[in-house]
């Protein structure tokens, strides 16, 4: 029997408007929340989690846009893992990694997520989908400096630690001005 029960060290969820400003605000909120939880800035865990969150929220805002729907961000830090989930209302297409042309200005977001996350995936929800990524924190999130950092459109504009899929109750909405 495993005597180490995962401990929830932090949990955050928030609705954001599906826009570039909403995505930018979500990225900044993730960075602030990780720091407030005691994950040191410039540590490998912090840098990787902020970058993964940036890619997922940008994809939701730019490619998961459905008129009248926000996207939902959830970040959970449990012993050994940071899980980032972003849900949008787009049901038409699911994200997938692709190899963009060398000169292309976009199309690398999920390749970055795949490179930095221990695992990532997509789950159906009503309406739409939830895209999630899990990053290992090791035994703690101490200051380890990263050495190297080596999709589909709908509109314009689970693990051993029993992390639950994204849910919408008890969230608040931030609408950027």
Secondary structure, DSSP 8 states (H G I E B T S, - for coil): -------EEEEEEEEE-SSHHHHHHHHHHHHHHHHHTT--TTSHHHHHHHHHHHHHHHHHHHHS--TT--EEEEEEEETTEEEEEEEES--S---------TT-SS--HHHHHHHH-SEEEEEE-SSSEEEEEEEE-TTS-------------SS----TT-------TT--EE---
